[in-house]
Amino acid sequence: MDEIDRKIIAATQNGLPLTPHPYAEVGKEVGLPSEEVMSRMQAMLDNGIIRRIGIIPNHYKLGFKSNGMTVWDIPDDQIDQLGEAVGQLDFVSHCYQRPRHLPDWSYNLFAMVHGKTRNEVLTKTEEISALLGDAVQGHEILFSKQILKKTGFRLQQPPHTPKEGE
C-alpha cells in the first residue's frame, strides 16, 4: 500500500460520495482519474488491504427500529448447512457461528433480524425456527436498544511533524 492508496482510503472510509459518479469525486480529491481509483480499490480488495466495498445502512433511519439478534442452539454438525440457509433469508443481515460458552451460553448460531416492529421481528424469528426445524435445541432474541457503532476500521493519519520554519 502506497501513499496514494492511503489517500483513497482516507477519502472513502466515511463512505463514497452520494453522487452519480462517486469515483470521479474521489479521484478529484486525490488527483487521479476515476478509472485508476476503481483499479486501485479493486487491487486493495484483491490483496486483502480492504475487506469490501458496500453499503452500511442505518436501519434505525430506514424505519427498522425493532432489531434483534437471534441466537440459536443447533447441533454443531449441522451449522454450516443451516447457517447458510438462514443467511439467505432477505430479512437477515448478519449470520455467523460463534463458540458456545457452556454451561451459561449454549448458542452457536447468530442471525441479526431487522423489523419495523417487535411483532415483525417475532414473526420473522418464527420463520427461522420453522426453517431450522427439529435442529433447534433452544433460542433467544436479544433486542437492540441503541446503535453503538456504525463504522468500520478507520485509517489513522500520521501525526503532523512540523518542518523547519513552521
Stockholm file with secondary structure:
# STOCKHOLM 1.0

chainA/1-166         MDEIDRKIIAATQNGLPLTPHPYAEVGKEVGLPSEEVMSRMQAMLDNGIIRRIGIIPNHYKLGFKSNGMTVWDIPDDQIDQLGEAVGQLDFVSHCYQRPRHLPDWSYNLFAMVHGKTRNEVLTKTEEISALLGDAVQGHEILFSKQILKKTGFRLQQPPHTPKEGE
#=GR chainA/1-166 SS CCHHHHHHHHHHTTCCCSSSCHHHHHHHHHTSCHHHHHHHHHHHHHTTSSCCCCCCCCTTTTTCCCCEEEEEECCGGGHHHHHHHHHTSTTEEEEEECCCBTTTBCCCEEEEECCSSHHHHHHHHHHHHHHHGGGCSEEEEEECCCCCCCCCCCCCCCCCCCCTTC
#=GC SS_cons         CCHHHHHHHHHHTTCCCSSSCHHHHHHHHHTSCHHHHHHHHHHHHHTTSSCCCCCCCCTTTTTCCCCEEEEEECCGGGHHHHHHHHHTSTTEEEEEECCCBTTTBCCCEEEEECCSSHHHHHHHHHHHHHHHGGGCSEEEEEECCCCCCCCCCCCCCCCCCCCTTC
//
